[in-house]
Amino acid sequence: MNQSAFAVSQFRNRNGITSWRVDGRINGVRIRKNFKTREEAAAEKATLELKALQATASNLRSIATTLTEDQAREAEAVFLRLADKPRALSFYVDFALANYKEPESQKSLADAITDYIASKRHECEQRHICRAQLKRIEWDLERFSKHFPKLTVAELTLASVVGFLEIGRPSMKTHNNRRGVLSTFFKFAFHRGWVTENLILKVPHYRIRRRGGSAVTFTVAQARTLMEHFEEFEGGRWVPYFALCLFAGIRPGVPDGEITKIKPEDVNLETGIIAISADASKVREPRRVTIQPNLAAWLRAYPLEKFPIIVGNFKRRREKFRDQFHLTHDVLRHTFISMFVAKFRSIGEAAIQAGNSEAIIRKHYLDLKSPAEAEEFFGIMPKKSAGEEESKVLPAAA
């Protein structure tokens, strides 16, 4: 077996001077050299060991360099990574130096998200965003944090963020929603010096083409069946909620929708107006909704002073009949807007009444219903007349 290991040893010459000897073999040939200092001997030992390796591996070279051993190894690793690349190492180094900026401070992703959510909770307390929006932000960013548990914000790359957004092959709308949450988060991080750019600006936003008149609505028959059922159900205690959402287009979400913030004094049957304040409105703009004659009849038959708008334990109890009446999100409101447009043929007035833009009204509600359907819809009246004594005892509130 060929010996290629070298040793450095100290010995005393005949003249009494101490020397350092390098002794070893390369492919069986003995090499022995003497040096005045140990440092010189160590340097020669390293050179001879490299020559020994070169003898067995033709791709190794012995060169003089100012690099440390660790730096030389890193340089070799980088050249190996660039083996199939079209440009020299210096090109990529120049590009990095010109384009990469070190963030002002390193912040773990988990801590950054904690700070961001705290700011959003403050916005929610100030009523700049609703609780439903806050919950959505918290849910999306919790998933984001769990997906990158050990990274700082600055270590995230465009490829890793795009990969996260594509998990589960989401619909284009879901992709856009997730992208929006991350965009505001990265903007927050950028302003605090945790990243040098908002990566999401490089992520495409899908343009979704929707057909005109795409809102899900009730037919007149479905609307009538719904109101007839709840006039008989539990003594009519659900009537004010469904009447206001169906015949006035109040946003129906509980516990965060407009309907939960409407007070009896906001509904004035004498003036025929429902006053929705900026605090109650989803878009933070006040509006006044005209009470249609059939809605006035429902509210006189089931006055808000006696029949609260929101029934106790609302969500759990609503689940029992949600599927029976196909109570999808905002179907009551969608029905009102489409019927209003069909009856009055005014996109502008419908936008004012519903608290939407004219573009949204035109895109989703125009020509969904006919004038005849609208007349029939706004003619749905209660069986019970105003002032009629309630024949059933209302069950105790849950």
C-alpha positions as CSV (number, residue, x, y, z in Angstrom):
1,M,0.0,0.0,0.0
2,N,1.4,3.4,-0.9
3,Q,2.3,5.6,2.0
4,S,1.4,9.3,1.6
5,A,1.3,10.5,5.2
6,F,3.9,13.0,6.3
7,A,5.2,13.8,9.8
8,V,7.0,16.7,11.3
9,S,9.7,15.9,13.9
10,Q,12.4,17.9,15.8
11,F,16.0,16.8,16.0
12,R,19.4,18.2,16.9
13,N,22.2,18.5,14.4
14,R,25.8,17.6,15.1
15,N,26.6,21.3,15.4
16,G,24.0,21.6,18.1
17,I,21.4,23.5,16.1
18,T,17.8,22.3,16.4
19,S,16.0,21.6,13.1
20,W,12.5,20.5,12.0
21,R,12.2,17.5,9.6
22,V,9.4,16.6,7.3
23,D,9.4,12.9,6.5
24,G,7.0,10.8,4.4
25,R,6.4,9.0,1.2
26,I,4.6,9.6,-2.1
27,N,3.8,6.4,-4.0
28,G,6.6,4.6,-2.2
29,V,9.3,7.3,-2.8
30,R,10.7,8.6,0.5
31,I,10.9,12.4,0.9
32,R,12.8,13.9,3.8
33,K,13.5,17.7,4.2
34,N,14.9,19.8,7.0
35,F,13.8,23.3,8.0
36,K,15.0,25.9,10.5
37,T,11.5,26.6,12.0
38,R,8.5,24.5,12.7
39,E,6.2,26.8,10.7
40,E,8.3,26.2,7.5
41,A,8.1,22.5,8.1
42,A,4.4,22.6,8.6
43,A,3.9,24.6,5.3
44,E,6.0,22.0,3.4
45,K,4.1,19.2,5.0
46,A,0.8,20.7,3.7
47,T,2.3,21.1,0.2
48,L,3.6,17.5,0.1
49,E,0.3,16.1,1.3
50,L,-1.5,18.0,-1.5
51,K,1.0,16.6,-4.0
52,A,0.3,13.1,-2.6
53,L,-3.4,13.7,-3.2
54,Q,-2.7,15.0,-6.7
55,A,-0.8,11.8,-7.5
56,T,-4.0,9.8,-6.8
57,A,-6.6,12.4,-8.1
58,S,-5.6,14.2,-11.3
59,N,-8.1,17.0,-10.7
60,L,-6.3,18.4,-7.7
61,R,-3.9,21.2,-8.0
62,S,-1.3,22.7,-5.7
63,I,-1.5,26.5,-5.7
64,A,-0.4,29.3,-3.5
65,T,-3.4,31.2,-2.1
66,T,-4.3,33.7,0.6
67,L,-7.5,31.9,1.3
68,T,-8.0,30.0,4.5
69,E,-8.9,26.4,4.3
70,D,-12.5,27.0,5.0
71,Q,-12.6,29.8,2.3
72,A,-11.0,27.5,-0.2
73,R,-13.5,24.8,0.5
74,E,-16.4,27.2,0.1
75,A,-15.0,28.5,-3.2
76,E,-14.8,24.9,-4.5
77,A,-18.4,24.3,-3.4
78,V,-19.6,27.4,-5.2
79,F,-17.8,26.5,-8.4
80,L,-19.4,23.1,-8.3
81,R,-22.8,24.7,-8.1
82,L,-22.1,26.8,-11.1
83,A,-20.8,24.0,-13.2
84,D,-23.8,24.1,-15.5
85,K,-24.3,27.8,-15.5
86,P,-23.5,29.9,-18.6
87,R,-21.7,32.7,-16.7
88,A,-18.6,33.0,-14.6
89,L,-18.7,33.2,-10.8
90,S,-17.8,36.9,-10.9
91,F,-21.0,37.7,-12.8
92,Y,-23.2,36.2,-10.1
93,V,-21.1,37.9,-7.3
94,D,-21.5,41.3,-9.0
95,F,-25.2,40.8,-9.4
96,A,-25.6,39.9,-5.7
97,L,-23.6,42.9,-4.6
98,A,-25.6,45.3,-6.8
99,N,-29.0,43.9,-5.9
100,Y,-29.0,42.4,-2.4
101,K,-29.4,44.6,0.6
102,E,-29.0,43.4,4.1
103,P,-32.1,44.0,6.2
104,E,-31.8,46.5,9.0
105,S,-32.6,43.9,11.6
106,Q,-33.3,40.2,11.7
107,K,-36.8,39.2,12.8
108,S,-38.1,35.7,13.1
109,L,-41.2,35.1,11.0
110,A,-43.2,34.0,14.0
111,D,-42.3,37.2,16.0
112,A,-43.0,39.4,12.9
113,I,-46.5,37.8,12.5
114,T,-47.2,38.3,16.2
115,D,-46.4,42.0,15.9
116,Y,-48.4,42.3,12.7
117,I,-51.5,40.7,14.2
118,A,-51.3,42.9,17.3
119,S,-51.4,45.9,15.0
120,K,-54.5,44.5,13.2
121,R,-56.2,43.8,16.5
122,H,-55.7,47.4,17.3
123,E,-57.2,48.4,13.9
124,C,-60.2,46.1,14.7
125,E,-60.7,47.8,18.1
126,Q,-60.7,51.2,16.3
127,R,-63.2,49.7,13.8
128,H,-61.0,50.1,10.8
129,I,-61.4,46.4,10.0
130,C,-64.2,44.0,11.0
131,R,-63.7,41.0,13.2
132,A,-64.4,38.6,10.4
133,Q,-61.5,40.1,8.4
134,L,-59.2,39.9,11.5
135,K,-60.0,36.2,11.9
136,R,-59.2,35.6,8.3
137,I,-55.8,37.3,8.7
138,E,-55.0,35.4,11.8
139,W,-55.9,32.1,10.2
140,D,-53.9,32.7,7.0
141,L,-50.8,33.9,8.9
142,E,-50.9,31.1,11.4
143,R,-50.7,28.6,8.4
144,F,-47.8,30.7,7.0
145,S,-45.9,30.7,10.2
146,K,-46.3,26.9,10.7
147,H,-45.1,26.3,7.1
148,F,-41.8,28.2,7.8
149,P,-41.2,27.6,11.5
150,K,-37.4,28.4,11.6
151,L,-36.9,31.2,9.1
152,T,-36.5,34.9,9.6
153,V,-38.7,37.2,7.4
154,A,-35.6,38.2,5.4
155,E,-34.8,34.5,4.6
156,L,-38.1,34.0,2.7
157,T,-37.7,33.8,-1.0
158,L,-40.1,34.4,-3.9
159,A,-40.1,30.8,-4.8
160,S,-40.9,29.6,-1.3
161,V,-43.8,32.2,-0.9
162,V,-45.3,31.2,-4.3
163,G,-45.0,27.5,-3.3
164,F,-47.0,28.3,-0.1
165,L,-49.7,30.1,-2.1
166,E,-50.1,27.1,-4.4
167,I,-50.6,24.5,-1.6
168,G,-53.7,22.5,-2.2
169,R,-54.2,24.0,-5.7
170,P,-56.5,26.7,-4.5
171,S,-59.0,28.5,-6.8
172,M,-57.9,31.8,-8.3
173,K,-60.1,33.8,-5.9
174,T,-58.6,31.9,-2.9
175,H,-55.1,32.5,-4.3
176,N,-55.8,36.2,-4.6
177,N,-57.2,36.4,-1.0
178,R,-54.1,34.7,0.4
179,R,-51.9,36.9,-1.7
180,G,-53.6,40.0,-0.3
181,V,-53.0,39.0,3.3
182,L,-49.3,38.3,2.7
183,S,-48.9,41.5,0.7
184,T,-50.0,43.7,3.6
185,F,-47.9,41.6,6.0
186,F,-44.7,42.1,3.9
187,K,-45.5,45.8,3.5
188,F,-45.6,46.0,7.3
189,A,-42.3,44.1,7.6
190,F,-40.7,46.4,4.9
191,H,-41.6,49.5,6.8
192,R,-39.9,48.1,10.0
193,G,-36.7,47.2,8.2
194,W,-37.1,43.4,8.5
195,V,-37.1,42.9,4.7
196,T,-35.6,45.0,1.9
197,E,-38.6,44.5,-0.5
198,N,-42.2,43.3,-0.6
199,L,-41.9,39.9,-2.3
200,I,-45.6,39.8,-3.1
201,L,-45.3,42.5,-5.6
202,K,-43.6,39.9,-7.9
203,V,-46.4,37.4,-7.4
204,P,-49.1,37.7,-10.1
205,H,-52.7,38.6,-9.1
206,Y,-55.2,36.6,-11.1
207,R,-57.8,38.5,-13.1
208,I,-61.0,36.6,-12.7
209,R,-63.6,37.0,-15.4
210,R,-67.2,36.7,-14.0
211,R,-70.4,36.5,-16.0
212,G,-72.8,39.3,-15.5
213,G,-75.6,38.6,-13.1
214,S,-73.7,36.0,-11.1
215,A,-75.3,36.6,-7.6
216,V,-77.1,33.6,-6.1
217,T,-80.7,34.6,-5.3
218,F,-84.1,33.3,-4.3
219,T,-87.0,33.0,-6.6
220,V,-90.3,34.7,-5.6
221,A,-91.7,31.3,-4.6
222,Q,-88.7,30.5,-2.4
223,A,-88.9,33.9,-0.7
224,R,-92.6,33.5,0.0
225,T,-92.1,30.0,1.4
226,L,-89.3,31.2,3.7
227,M,-91.4,34.0,5.2
228,E,-94.5,31.9,5.5
229,H,-92.5,29.3,7.4
230,F,-91.0,31.7,9.8
231,E,-94.3,33.5,10.5
232,E,-95.5,30.2,11.9
233,F,-92.1,29.0,13.4
234,E,-91.5,29.7,17.1
235,G,-94.2,32.3,17.2
236,G,-92.7,34.5,14.5
237,R,-89.6,35.4,16.5
238,W,-87.3,35.1,13.5
239,V,-89.5,37.3,11.3
240,P,-87.7,40.7,11.9
241,Y,-84.3,39.2,11.0
242,F,-85.4,37.7,7.8
243,A,-87.7,40.6,6.8
244,L,-84.9,43.2,7.2
245,C,-82.3,41.1,5.3
246,L,-84.7,40.0,2.6
247,F,-86.7,43.2,2.0
248,A,-84.1,45.8,2.9
249,G,-80.8,44.2,1.9
250,I,-79.2,44.5,5.3
251,R,-76.0,42.5,5.5
252,P,-77.1,39.4,7.4
253,G,-73.8,38.0,9.0
254,V,-73.9,37.2,12.7
255,P,-72.0,38.2,14.9
256,D,-70.3,40.7,12.6
257,G,-72.8,41.7,10.0
258,E,-74.8,45.0,9.8
259,I,-77.9,43.3,11.0
260,T,-76.3,42.8,14.5
261,K,-75.7,46.5,14.8
262,I,-79.2,47.7,13.9
263,K,-81.2,49.0,16.8
264,P,-85.0,49.3,17.0
265,E,-84.7,53.1,17.0
266,D,-82.8,53.0,13.7
267,V,-85.9,51.6,12.0
268,N,-88.5,54.4,11.7
269,L,-91.8,53.3,10.2
270,E,-93.2,56.9,10.4
271,T,-90.5,58.3,8.1
272,G,-90.1,55.0,6.2
273,I,-86.3,55.0,6.7
274,I,-83.7,52.6,8.1
275,A,-80.7,54.6,9.2
276,I,-77.5,52.6,9.0
277,S,-74.6,54.4,10.7
278,A,-71.0,54.4,9.6
279,D,-70.1,52.2,12.6
280,A,-72.8,49.6,11.5
281,S,-72.0,49.8,7.8
282,K,-69.5,47.2,6.4
283,V,-68.0,49.9,4.2
284,R,-67.8,52.5,7.0
285,E,-70.2,54.8,5.2
286,P,-73.7,55.8,6.6
287,R,-76.7,55.1,4.4
288,R,-80.5,55.4,4.5
289,V,-82.6,52.5,3.3
290,T,-86.1,53.1,2.1
291,I,-88.7,50.8,3.8
292,Q,-90.8,49.2,1.1
293,P,-94.5,48.9,1.9
294,N,-94.4,45.1,2.4
295,L,-91.5,45.4,4.8
296,A,-93.4,48.1,6.8
297,A,-96.3,45.6,7.0
298,W,-94.0,42.9,8.3
299,L,-92.5,45.2,10.9
300,R,-95.9,46.4,12.1
301,A,-97.1,42.9,12.5
302,Y,-93.9,41.9,14.3
303,P,-92.7,45.1,16.0
304,L,-89.0,45.3,17.0
305,E,-90.0,46.3,20.5
306,K,-91.5,42.8,21.0
307,F,-89.5,40.7,18.5
308,P,-85.7,41.2,18.8
309,I,-83.8,41.2,15.6
310,I,-81.3,38.6,16.7
311,V,-82.5,35.4,18.3
312,G,-80.5,34.0,21.2
313,N,-77.9,31.3,20.3
314,F,-78.4,32.4,16.7
315,K,-75.7,30.4,14.8
316,R,-76.4,27.0,16.4
317,R,-80.2,27.4,15.9
318,R,-79.8,28.7,12.3
319,E,-77.8,25.6,11.4
320,K,-81.0,23.5,11.9
321,F,-82.8,25.1,8.9
322,R,-79.9,26.5,6.8
323,D,-79.9,23.6,4.3
324,Q,-83.7,23.4,4.3
325,F,-83.9,26.9,2.8
326,H,-80.6,27.0,1.0
327,L,-79.4,30.0,3.1
328,T,-76.1,30.5,1.5
329,H,-74.0,33.6,2.3
330,D,-75.8,36.8,1.5
331,V,-78.5,35.1,-0.5
332,L,-81.1,37.3,1.2
333,R,-79.3,40.5,0.4
334,H,-78.6,39.4,-3.2
335,T,-82.3,38.7,-3.7
336,F,-83.3,42.2,-2.4
337,I,-80.8,44.0,-4.7
338,S,-81.7,42.1,-7.8
339,M,-85.4,42.6,-7.2
340,F,-84.9,46.3,-6.4
341,V,-83.0,46.8,-9.7
342,A,-85.7,45.0,-11.6
343,K,-88.5,47.1,-10.1
344,F,-87.0,50.6,-10.1
345,R,-84.6,50.2,-13.0
346,S,-82.0,52.4,-11.3
347,I,-78.5,51.1,-10.7
348,G,-77.6,54.3,-8.9
349,E,-80.4,54.1,-6.4
350,A,-79.8,50.4,-5.9
351,A,-76.1,51.2,-5.1
352,I,-77.2,53.9,-2.6
353,Q,-79.8,51.6,-0.9
354,A,-77.4,48.6,-0.7
355,G,-74.2,50.3,0.1
356,N,-72.4,49.1,-3.0
357,S,-70.7,50.7,-6.0
358,E,-72.7,51.1,-9.3
359,A,-70.1,48.9,-10.9
360,I,-70.8,46.0,-8.6
361,I,-74.6,46.4,-9.0
362,R,-74.2,46.4,-12.8
363,K,-71.9,43.4,-12.8
364,H,-73.7,41.1,-10.5
365,Y,-77.4,42.1,-10.3
366,L,-78.6,43.8,-13.5
367,D,-81.3,41.8,-15.4
368,L,-81.3,38.9,-12.9
369,K,-85.0,39.4,-12.3
370,S,-87.9,40.7,-14.4
371,P,-90.2,43.7,-13.4
372,A,-93.1,41.2,-12.9
373,E,-91.0,39.1,-10.5
374,A,-90.0,42.2,-8.6
375,E,-93.6,43.4,-8.2
376,E,-94.6,40.0,-6.9
377,F,-91.6,39.9,-4.5
378,F,-92.3,43.3,-3.0
379,G,-96.0,42.1,-2.6
380,I,-95.1,39.3,-0.2
381,M,-97.2,40.3,2.9
382,P,-97.6,38.7,6.4
383,K,-100.7,36.8,7.2
384,K,-100.9,38.5,10.6
385,S,-102.0,42.1,10.5
386,A,-100.7,45.0,12.5
387,G,-102.0,45.0,16.1
388,E,-103.3,41.5,15.9
389,E,-102.9,39.6,19.2
390,E,-100.3,36.9,19.1
391,S,-102.0,33.5,19.3
392,K,-98.9,31.6,20.5
393,V,-96.8,32.1,23.5
394,L,-93.2,32.9,22.5
395,P,-90.8,30.2,23.8
396,A,-88.2,31.4,26.3
397,A,-85.0,32.8,24.8
398,A,-82.1,30.3,24.7
